[in-house]
Amino acid sequence: YRIPYLVYAHGKEIMGLSVKARQRLRTVAADARRMIAVSEATAARLEENGIPRERIAVIRNGTTTIPEDELGAPRGGEPVILAVGRLVRRKGFHLLIASMPTLAERGWRLRVVGAGPEEAALREQVTRAGLETAVTLTGAISEDQLWAEYRRASIFALPAVDDADGFEGLGIVLLEAAAFGLPLVGFAGGAV
């Protein structure tokens, strides 16, 4: 049909490709008007998969429009670290929980917002470490509840790590946290 198209790459879908899958990616890229990467890190991964740099444009994702009355977080009270995302290993939430014994002694609390396949393992990690009063896993919550979490937080953390399952192409939650004026902490993985 020769319909013009763009191909967006976020991260996970271009990790660990077989030889055959890499060839398909190159074929799709050759026919596409342009390959769009959500970050320089994602663009580099496309290049590693044989896509010429001149075929790649970096267009960073935006974030949900946050109502102005939601901004201006009323901070105070106990210090809270907020982490938001799908509960998968590459998001690194297990590393945050592992750091909490020392931080909890200093009065810090951790709130992890999200759901996913690692939820049971993370809850078990919290229990084994005796951190039930310091670490809260909220599960999935509404957007209004998420805005309240951002307002309550003292700092935002995204400890994403690269692994065989993928990398963090662009943590949109970092953009949301920044919109709320939170200090951001991230690990040197993917585009964080």
C-alpha positions in Angstrom: 0.0 0.0 0.0 3.0 2.3 0.4 1.4 4.2 3.3 4.0 6.4 5.0 4.6 5.5 8.6 6.8 6.2 11.7 8.1 3.6 14.2 8.4 4.5 17.8 10.9 2.8 20.1 10.6 3.0 23.9 13.2 0.5 25.0 12.1 -3.0 26.0 10.9 -4.0 22.5 14.4 -3.5 21.1 16.4 -5.4 23.7 17.9 -8.8 23.2 16.7 -9.3 19.7 17.5 -12.4 17.8 19.4 -12.2 14.5 16.1 -12.7 12.6 14.3 -10.0 14.7 17.1 -7.5 14.2 16.8 -8.1 10.4 13.0 -7.5 10.6 13.6 -4.3 12.6 16.1 -3.1 9.9 13.6 -3.9 7.2 10.8 -2.0 8.9 13.1 0.9 9.6 14.3 1.1 6.0 10.6 1.5 4.8 9.6 3.9 7.6 9.8 7.6 7.2 11.7 7.7 10.4 12.4 5.8 13.6 11.4 7.7 16.7 13.3 7.1 19.9 12.0 8.4 23.2 15.6 9.2 24.5 19.2 9.3 23.4 19.7 6.0 25.2 16.9 4.4 23.1 18.4 5.9 20.0 21.8 4.3 20.9 20.1 0.9 21.3 18.5 1.3 17.9 21.9 2.0 16.4 23.3 -1.1 18.2 20.5 -3.0 16.3 21.8 -1.7 13.0 19.6 1.3 12.4 21.6 4.2 10.9 21.7 7.3 13.1 20.4 9.5 10.3 17.1 7.4 10.3 16.5 8.1 14.0 14.9 11.1 15.5 14.7 11.6 19.3 11.3 12.9 20.5 10.9 12.7 24.2 7.6 11.8 25.7 5.5 14.3 27.5 3.4 13.8 30.6 -0.2 14.1 31.6 -1.3 17.7 32.0 -1.4 18.2 35.8 -4.0 20.6 37.0 -2.4 23.8 38.4 -4.3 23.4 41.7 -2.6 20.0 42.2 0.9 21.6 42.0 2.7 23.3 44.9 3.1 20.2 47.1 2.3 20.8 50.8 5.4 19.1 52.1 6.0 18.6 55.7 5.8 15.8 58.3 7.9 12.7 58.0 10.3 12.5 55.0 8.8 10.3 52.3 10.6 8.7 49.3 8.1 8.1 46.5 8.6 5.6 43.7 6.1 5.0 40.9 5.9 2.4 38.2 5.0 -1.1 37.0 6.4 -3.6 39.6 8.9 -5.3 37.4 12.6 -6.1 38.2 14.1 -3.6 35.9 12.4 -0.7 37.7 14.8 -1.5 40.7 12.2 -1.2 43.5 13.9 -4.1 45.2 17.1 -1.9 45.5 15.1 0.9 47.2 13.6 -1.5 49.7 17.1 -3.0 50.4 18.3 0.6 51.2 15.5 1.3 53.6 16.8 -0.2 57.0 19.3 2.6 57.3 16.9 5.3 56.0 14.1 4.1 58.2 16.3 4.5 61.3 16.6 8.2 60.2 12.9 8.6 60.0 12.4 8.1 56.2 9.4 6.2 54.8 9.1 4.7 51.3 5.9 4.6 49.3 5.9 2.4 46.1 3.0 3.0 43.8 2.1 0.5 41.2 1.2 -3.1 40.4 2.9 -5.8 38.5 4.4 -9.3 38.5 7.0 -8.5 41.2 4.5 -7.3 43.8 4.5 -10.5 45.9 8.3 -10.7 45.9 8.6 -7.1 47.0 6.0 -7.6 49.8 8.0 -10.6 50.9 11.2 -8.6 50.9 9.6 -5.9 53.0 8.4 -8.5 55.5 11.7 -10.4 55.7 13.5 -7.1 56.4 10.9 -6.1 59.1 10.1 -2.9 57.2 6.3 -3.1 57.4 6.1 0.3 59.1 8.6 2.0 56.9 7.6 0.7 53.4 4.2 0.8 51.8 3.3 -0.8 48.5 0.0 0.9 47.5 -0.9 -1.3 44.5 -2.6 0.4 41.6 -4.2 3.8 42.5 -6.3 6.4 40.7 -4.8 9.5 39.1 -6.2 11.7 41.8 -4.5 9.5 44.4 -1.3 9.6 42.5 -1.3 13.4 42.5 -1.8 13.2 46.3 1.2 10.9 46.6 3.4 13.4 44.6 2.2 16.2 46.9 3.0 14.2 50.1 6.5 13.1 48.9 9.8 14.7 49.9 11.8 13.1 47.1 11.2 10.9 44.1 13.3 7.9 43.2 13.5 5.8 40.0 16.2 3.2 40.6 15.8 1.6 37.1 18.5 -0.8 36.1 19.3 -2.3 32.7 18.7 -6.0 32.5 17.9 -8.8 30.0 14.2 -7.7 30.1 14.9 -4.2 29.0 15.9 -0.7 30.1 14.1 2.5 31.1 13.7 4.4 27.7 12.3 7.5 29.4 10.7 7.5 32.9 7.6 9.6 32.4 7.1 9.4 36.2 10.3 11.5 36.5 8.6 14.2 34.4 5.5 14.1 36.6 7.6 14.3 39.8 9.6 17.2 38.4 6.3 19.0 37.6 5.5 18.7 41.3 8.9 20.2 42.2 10.3 17.1 43.7 14.0 16.4 43.9 14.7 13.4 41.6 17.0 10.5 42.2 17.7 8.0 39.5 20.3 5.2 38.8 22.5 5.5 35.7 20.5 3.1 33.6 18.8 3.6 30.3 17.7 7.2 29.9 17.5 8.0 33.6 
